[in-house]
Amino acid sequence: MSTSAFSPTKRPKFKILQPEFTLTGQRITPLAKGLPKETESLCPECRQVIRARIFEENGKVIMAKTCADHGDFRDIVFSDVALYQKMDEWNFGDGGGNSNPNNEQGVTCPTDCGLCTLHTSHTALANLDLTNRCNLTCPVCFANANTSGYVYEPNFEQVVKMMETLRNERPVDARCIQFSGGEPTVYPRFLDVLRKAKEMGFTHIQAATNGIELSDLDFARECKEAGLATLYLQFDGVTDDIYRRVRGVNLLDVKMKTIDNCRKTGMKIVFVPTIVKGLNDHQIGDIVRVAIENIDCVSGISFQPVAFTGRINRRSLEEKRFTLADLAQAVSDQTGITRAQEDFFPLACVTPFSKLTAALRGVGVPTISSHPHCSLGTYFFVDEETKQAVPITQFVDVGAMLQDMDELSRKTRKSIFKFYTKLGVWNSLKKHFHKDRAPRGLSFTKFLQTLQGLTDKKLGRDGKDGTFTYRTLLVAGMHFQDLYNYDIERVKRCVIHYSAPNGQLYPFCTYNSGPEFREKIEREFAVPVDTLEPMRSKVDVRQNHPKQAEVVSTEDLVTIG
């Protein structure tokens, strides 16, 4: 089988259909391409909106900015300018946001948040924090009661209202929800929340979890029956020394038991490794290999480079910064499966597929219209028997296929002959699929079914509908922003939104960084400890805690996980 990737020099020049206005009439400024360019950022000291310049220096992409009161700041945005520029090109334009934004008075981003009329994306994935209580005290985590000093735990009725806010988004209601924390599985009514989410019509329900409680098979079965489909599982490495430093406790056996329980119950897993440069970045390839070995239940990896909080000097920032380009290179170097510049692309480039699906069905579907520099990844198609993994870019001319999908979506929207349009779609896309390069057993028909299954999670789960999908592994990274690399253009296009008890929705990078609405919301809705029900907890990992644990320093580091 040939493993040569399609040359990036043959990528088509994408024709972008860029909307002029959001659905509420706010003018959208198209993203600037090329370098140098300017954007708006925040001062790391006072958090005021300031101008920033993005430019190339020695093959890297740098952000530099000056605050009148606090001086100069600079950071590495991307360590590979060629990959940065490729991601710039693989952009199919903005969305229009919501027609019923929560905040109709927004003037300044990101301070007038919740979502406002300036926002250009609807919710692709909703986050809902059930509690900030946790059954771990991780050295690198800020989202738990052990470090915040107060307890945030909305009651069941508040949680239902937060879900209603998401389901009431228009024109595209939120359909994918992730329960988070703290540790969501210790929420006293966690199973009731899962059942209610399913009843309310969420088509994909997942939990961001450390997996401790789900290492209990009975509880895992209860979660599956209640509606939980996927675990967004902390998975920082393949040896316990990593967990001792990042989480303060030996956890590898617990993780593997949880994986086995998901296999037994039919739930899926996405590994979520928090990557700290110099700590666990050398195990990126091993994490990919563990995922491939467990491809029957692991469907993706979402690498999350560590973000920084507090004061940090320029030299330390440059030494510790790990960008998405570093991730792509590490995957390539440590696995030999990919080539960084050829096989990785911004996840937002899949918007043409969402548009085409919506046009064929005649209904709106969630679209990942995020900023092209928010995330990067590739899909591995994995032979379940041999465990051979082949990136999609090595047997599909992805750029040309996406361009055709984008153009077909426009024609299909206007056509009344949907059946003939579907035939046209089939014939048009088939020319981009190269069977001789594809992994064993992957036909074009199964390839299309698999693509459909990536957007409609109900397809291919059990084959009962006659649709069987090929095993895929999404290998991706999401680099959430901190005050040093903050780009407000990214915030305006965010597709991962938090639902809060005040009825507002917040982009990820305004909730956890920048204005940090998380702290404001959690303090406003904090509850007295003596009014809380006990944490729902059956599994105790305290015996795994080493007497002398060398943990990573928390002086400069903070993560979302």
Residue pairs with C-beta under 8 A, 6 or more apart in sequence:
1 390
1 436
1 437
1 439
2 394
2 436
2 437
3 390
3 394
3 437
4 394
5 339
5 342
5 343
5 391
5 393
5 394
6 342
6 393
6 394
6 397
6 398
6 399
7 342
8 86
8 341
8 342
10 397
10 399
11 86
11 89
11 90
11 399
12 399
12 400
12 403
13 89
14 89
14 90
14 91
14 92
14 399
14 402
14 403
14 406
15 403
15 406
15 407
16 91
16 92
16 93
17 92
17 93
17 406
17 410
18 28
18 30
18 93
18 94
19 28
19 93
19 94
19 95
19 96
20 27
20 28
21 27
21 28
21 96
22 28
22 96
22 97
22 117
22 118
22 119
22 120
23 96
23 97
23 98
23 99
23 171
24 97
24 98
24 99
24 101
24 104
24 117
25 117
26 117
26 118
28 94
28 120
30 93
30 94
31 88
31 91
31 94
31 371
31 372
31 489
32 38
32 39
33 88
33 89
33 91
34 85
34 88
35 54
35 55
35 56
35 61
35 81
35 84
35 85
36 53
36 54
36 55
36 56
37 53
37 54
37 55
38 51
38 52
38 53
38 54
39 51
39 52
39 54
39 487
39 488
39 489
40 49
40 50
40 51
40 52
40 109
40 487
40 488
40 489
41 49
41 50
41 51
41 52
41 63
41 65
41 486
41 487
41 488
42 48
42 49
42 50
42 110
42 483
42 486
42 488
42 514
43 50
43 65
43 67
43 69
43 70
43 73
43 483
44 70
44 73
44 311
44 483
44 484
45 67
45 69
45 70
46 67
46 69
46 70
47 483
47 514
47 515
48 67
48 69
49 108
49 111
49 488
50 65
50 66
50 67
51 65
52 63
52 64
52 65
52 487
53 63
53 64
53 65
54 61
54 62
54 63
54 77
54 487
55 61
55 62
55 64
56 62
56 81
59 80
59 81
60 76
60 78
60 79
60 80
60 81
61 76
61 77
61 78
61 79
61 81
61 84
62 74
62 75
62 76
62 77
63 74
63 75
63 76
63 77
63 484
63 485
63 487
64 72
64 73
64 74
65 72
65 73
65 74
66 72
66 73
67 73
73 314
73 484
74 314
75 317
75 318
75 321
75 484
75 485
76 317
76 318
76 321
76 323
76 485
77 84
77 323
77 373
77 485
77 487
78 84
78 323
78 324
78 325
78 373
79 323
79 325
79 326
79 329
80 325
80 328
80 329
80 340
80 341
82 341
83 325
83 328
83 340
83 341
83 344
83 376
84 325
84 373
86 341
86 345
87 345
87 346
87 372
87 373
87 376
88 372
88 373
90 345
90 346
90 348
90 349
90 372
90 399
90 402
91 346
91 348
91 349
91 372
92 348
92 349
92 351
92 352
92 402
92 406
93 351
93 369
94 120
94 121
94 369
94 493
95 120
95 121
95 122
95 351
95 367
95 369
95 493
96 120
97 115
97 117
97 118
97 119
97 120
97 121
97 122
98 115
98 119
98 122
98 169
98 170
98 171
99 170
99 171
100 168
100 169
100 170
101 115
101 116
101 117
101 119
102 114
102 115
102 116
102 165
102 503
102 504
102 505
103 112
103 113
103 114
103 115
103 116
103 117
103 504
104 116
104 117
105 112
105 116
106 112
106 113
106 114
106 116
106 117
106 118
106 119
109 116
109 118
109 119
109 488
109 491
109 492
110 488
110 491
110 507
110 509
110 510
110 514
110 515
111 515
112 118
113 504
113 506
113 507
113 510
113 515
113 517
114 500
114 502
114 504
114 505
114 506
114 517
115 497
115 504
115 505
115 506
115 507
118 492
119 492
119 493
119 494
119 507
120 369
120 492
120 493
121 367
121 369
121 370
121 493
121 494
121 495
122 169
122 171
122 172
122 174
122 366
122 367
122 495
123 166
123 169
123 172
123 174
123 366
123 495
123 496
123 497
123 505
124 176
124 366
124 367
124 368
124 370
124 495
124 496
125 176
125 177
125 178
125 495
125 496
125 497
126 166
126 174
126 176
126 177
126 178
126 496
126 497
126 498
126 499
127 177
127 178
127 180
127 208
127 496
127 497
127 498
127 499
127 508
127 511
128 159
128 162
128 163
128 166
128 177
128 178
128 179
128 180
128 498
128 499
129 143
129 152
129 179
129 180
129 181
129 182
129 184
129 498
130 153
130 154
130 159
130 179
130 180
130 181
130 182
130 184
130 187
130 190
130 193
131 145
131 151
131 152
131 153
131 181
131 182
131 183
131 184
131 186
131 187
132 143
132 144
132 145
132 148
132 150
132 151
132 152
132 153
132 181
132 182
132 522
133 144
133 145
133 151
133 153
133 181
133 182
133 183
133 186
133 532
133 535
134 141
134 144
134 145
134 146
134 181
134 182
134 183
134 186
134 210
135 183
135 186
135 210
135 212
135 213
135 535
135 537
135 539
135 541
136 144
136 183
136 210
136 212
136 247
136 248
136 249
136 541
137 144
137 146
137 147
137 248
138 144
138 246
138 247
138 248
139 245
139 246
139 247
139 248
139 551
139 552
139 553
139 554
140 246
140 274
140 276
140 306
140 552
140 554
140 557
140 558
140 559
141 147
141 558
141 559
141 561
142 148
142 309
142 558
142 559
143 180
143 181
143 182
143 512
143 518
143 560
144 181
144 182
144 183
145 151
145 152
145 182
148 519
148 522
150 522
150 523
150 526
151 526
151 527
151 528
151 529
151 532
152 182
152 521
152 522
152 525
152 526
152 527
153 187
153 527
153 532
154 162
154 501
154 525
156 189
156 192
156 193
156 196
158 501
158 525
159 193
159 196
160 196
160 200
161 501
161 503
162 499
162 500
162 501
163 177
163 196
163 197
163 200
163 202
163 499
164 200
165 499
165 503
165 504
165 505
166 173
166 174
166 177
166 497
166 499
166 505
167 173
167 174
167 200
167 201
167 202
169 505
171 364
172 364
172 365
172 366
172 367
173 201
174 202
174 366
174 497
175 201
175 202
175 203
175 204
175 366
176 202
176 203
176 204
176 206
176 366
176 457
177 197
177 202
177 204
177 205
177 206
178 206
178 207
178 208
178 232
179 187
179 190
179 193
179 194
179 197
179 205
179 206
179 207
179 208
180 207
180 208
180 232
181 187
181 208
183 209
183 210
183 212
183 213
184 190
184 207
184 208
184 209
185 207
185 209
185 212
185 213
185 214
185 219
185 223
185 536
186 213
186 535
186 536
186 537
187 193
187 535
187 536
188 533
188 534
188 535
188 536
190 223
190 536
191 222
191 223
191 226
194 205
194 223
194 226
194 227
194 228
195 226
195 227
197 205
197 227
198 205
198 226
198 227
203 456
203 457
203 458
204 229
204 230
204 457
205 227
205 228
205 229
205 230
206 228
206 229
206 230
206 231
206 232
206 270
207 223
207 228
207 230
207 231
207 232
208 232
208 272
208 561
209 231
209 232
209 233
209 234
210 233
210 234
210 247
210 251
211 231
211 233
211 234
211 251
211 254
211 255
211 258
212 251
212 254
212 258
212 539
212 541
213 219
213 536
213 537
213 538
213 539
214 220
214 223
214 231
214 258
214 261
214 262
215 254
215 257
215 258
215 261
215 539
216 261
216 538
216 539
217 261
217 264
217 265
219 538
220 258
220 261
220 262
220 264
220 265
220 267
221 265
223 265
223 267
224 265
224 266
224 267
228 267
229 267
229 268
229 457
230 267
230 268
230 269
230 270
230 299
231 258
231 262
231 267
231 268
231 269
231 270
232 270
232 272
232 302
233 255
233 258
233 259
233 269
233 270
233 271
233 272
234 247
234 255
234 272
234 273
234 274
234 561
235 255
235 271
235 272
235 273
235 287
235 290
235 301
236 242
236 243
236 246
236 247
236 273
236 274
236 280
237 243
237 246
237 252
237 273
237 280
237 283
237 286
237 287
238 252
238 283
238 286
238 287
238 290
239 252
239 283
240 250
240 251
240 252
242 279
242 280
242 283
243 249
243 250
243 251
243 252
244 250
244 546
244 549
244 550
244 551
245 279
245 549
245 550
245 551
245 552
246 274
246 276
246 279
246 280
246 551
246 552
248 545
248 549
248 551
249 541
249 542
249 544
249 545
249 546
249 549
250 541
250 544
250 545
250 546
251 541
251 544
253 544
254 539
254 541
254 544
258 269
259 269
259 294
259 297
259 298
262 268
262 269
262 297
263 294
263 296
263 297
266 461
266 462
267 297
268 297
268 298
268 299
269 294
269 297
269 298
269 299
270 298
270 299
270 300
270 301
270 302
270 474
271 287
271 290
271 291
271 298
271 300
271 301
271 302
272 301
272 302
272 304
272 561
273 280
273 284
273 287
273 301
273 303
273 304
274 304
274 306
274 559
274 560
274 561
275 281
275 284
275 303
275 304
275 305
275 306
275 322
275 327
276 306
276 322
276 552
276 557
277 305
277 306
277 319
277 320
277 321
277 322
277 326
278 320
279 552
281 322
281 326
281 330
282 334
284 303
284 327
284 330
284 331
284 334
285 330
285 331
285 333
285 334
285 335
286 334
287 301
288 301
288 331
288 334
288 335
288 337
288 475
289 335
290 298
291 298
291 300
291 301
291 473
291 475
292 380
292 382
292 387
292 389
292 473
293 387
295 382
295 384
295 387
295 471
295 473
296 384
296 471
298 473
299 472
299 473
299 474
300 473
300 474
300 475
300 476
301 473
301 474
301 475
301 476
302 474
302 476
302 477
302 478
303 327
303 475
303 476
303 477
303 478
304 477
304 478
304 479
304 480
304 559
304 560
304 561
305 322
305 323
305 324
305 326
305 327
305 477
305 479
306 320
306 322
306 557
306 558
306 559
307 480
307 481
307 482
307 513
307 557
307 558
307 559
307 560
308 317
308 320
308 321
308 482
308 483
308 484
308 556
308 557
308 558
309 482
309 483
309 513
309 556
309 557
309 558
310 555
310 556
310 558
311 556
312 320
312 484
312 556
316 556
317 484
320 556
323 479
324 373
324 375
324 376
324 477
324 479
325 340
327 376
327 477
328 338
328 340
328 341
328 344
328 376
328 477
329 340
331 337
331 338
331 340
331 475
332 338
332 339
332 340
332 343
337 380
337 389
337 390
337 391
338 344
338 378
338 391
338 475
342 393
343 378
343 391
343 393
343 394
344 376
344 377
344 378
345 376
345 377
345 378
345 393
345 398
346 372
346 373
346 374
346 375
346 376
347 368
347 370
347 374
347 375
347 376
347 377
347 476
348 368
348 369
348 370
348 371
348 372
348 374
348 375
349 372
349 402
350 368
350 402
351 367
351 368
351 369
351 406
352 402
352 403
352 405
352 406
352 409
353 402
353 405
353 451
353 455
354 365
354 366
354 367
354 368
354 455
355 367
355 405
355 406
355 409
356 405
356 406
356 408
356 409
356 412
356 425
357 365
357 452
357 455
357 456
358 364
358 365
358 367
358 409
359 408
359 409
359 410
359 412
359 413
360 412
360 418
360 421
360 422
360 425
362 418
365 455
366 455
366 495
367 495
368 495
369 493
369 495
370 490
370 493
370 494
370 495
371 487
371 489
371 490
371 493
371 494
373 487
373 490
374 478
374 479
374 490
374 493
374 494
375 476
375 477
375 478
375 479
376 476
376 477
377 474
377 475
377 476
377 477
378 391
378 392
378 393
378 474
378 475
378 476
379 391
379 392
379 454
379 472
379 473
379 474
379 475
380 389
380 390
380 391
380 392
380 472
380 473
380 474
380 475
381 389
381 390
381 391
381 392
381 395
381 438
381 439
381 442
381 450
381 470
381 471
381 472
382 388
382 389
382 390
382 439
382 470
382 471
382 472
382 473
383 389
383 439
383 440
383 441
383 471
384 471
386 440
388 439
388 440
389 439
389 473
390 437
390 438
390 439
392 398
394 437
395 433
395 434
395 435
395 437
395 438
395 439
395 442
396 432
396 433
396 434
396 447
397 432
397 434
398 432
400 432
401 429
401 432
404 428
404 429
404 432
405 429
408 421
408 424
408 425
408 428
411 421
412 418
412 421
412 425
415 421
426 448
429 448
430 444
433 444
433 447
435 443
435 444
438 447
439 470
441 470
442 470
446 468
446 469
446 470
447 470
449 459
449 460
449 467
449 468
449 469
450 460
450 469
450 470
450 472
452 459
452 467
453 459
453 460
453 467
453 469
454 472
458 465
459 465
459 467
459 469
460 467
460 468
460 469
480 508
480 509
480 512
480 513
480 560
481 487
481 490
481 491
481 509
481 513
481 514
482 513
482 558
483 513
483 514
486 509
486 513
486 514
490 509
491 507
491 509
491 510
491 514
494 507
494 508
494 509
494 510
496 507
496 508
497 505
497 506
497 507
497 508
498 505
498 506
498 507
498 508
498 511
498 517
498 518
499 505
500 506
500 517
500 521
501 521
501 525
502 521
502 524
502 525
506 517
508 560
510 516
510 517
511 517
511 518
511 521
512 518
512 560
